[in-house]
Amino acid sequence: MQITLRLVALRLAAIGTAAGLLTMGAGAANAAPAAAPSEATWLSDVTAVTDQASAYLQQRLSTPGGKTAIVLDIDNTSLETHYHPFTMPAVPPTLALVELAKSKGASVFFVTDRFEVLRTPTKSSLTGVGYPVDGLSMRPNFNTDPVQVNKTNARAAIEAQGYTIVANIGNNTTDLDGGHAERTFKLPDYDGALS
């Protein structure tokens, strides 16, 4: 059992390294990586987007009825993994948005590119900082499909359960593209500096 877990860990590390190398080669040739702003600037920029999302959800969820849901990315959307990689606190304006949606009767789903093997610590990280988790979709172990394909399929699966996804919130276009949401809200990632 211990050898099998080590092999799984090594395989996941290899996939992660390969994915990281592929990502590093994407984009404009010889482009320098973007620098992340201060945490205060980032939170201010996130709040500008979540304020728009809050106004939309106040209106959209004002009439109860139907199975409504919001979908969120995790890293640097719901949890501060760039600025606090070891403690991963909630992103305050995102948590406030989730609390609003939940109070209006919407279910809360998280769709992440983290591998399935990380389900327990991922869910614990979310619930530990106050997020309600009605569903958590993760990348299947050893899956090498593009991020957007996995995330789009996850949203389609949520809809197949009878939900209307009224808002999809993420900090990367792969979190948002592919449809299956009435509205999308893109948080800043500063040209990939926070992805």
Secondary structure as UniProt FT lines:
FT   HELIX           2..24
FT   TURN            29..30
FT   HELIX           39..60
FT   STRAND          68..72
FT   TURN            76..78
FT   TURN            81..83
FT   TURN            85..87
FT   HELIX           92..103
FT   TURN            104..105
FT   STRAND          107..115
FT   HELIX           116..118
FT   HELIX           119..128
FT   TURN            129..130
FT   STRAND          135..139
FT   TURN            141..142
FT   HELIX           147..160
FT   TURN            161..162
FT   STRAND          164..170
FT   HELIX           173..176
FT   TURN            177..178
FT   STRAND          184..186
FT   TURN            190..194
//
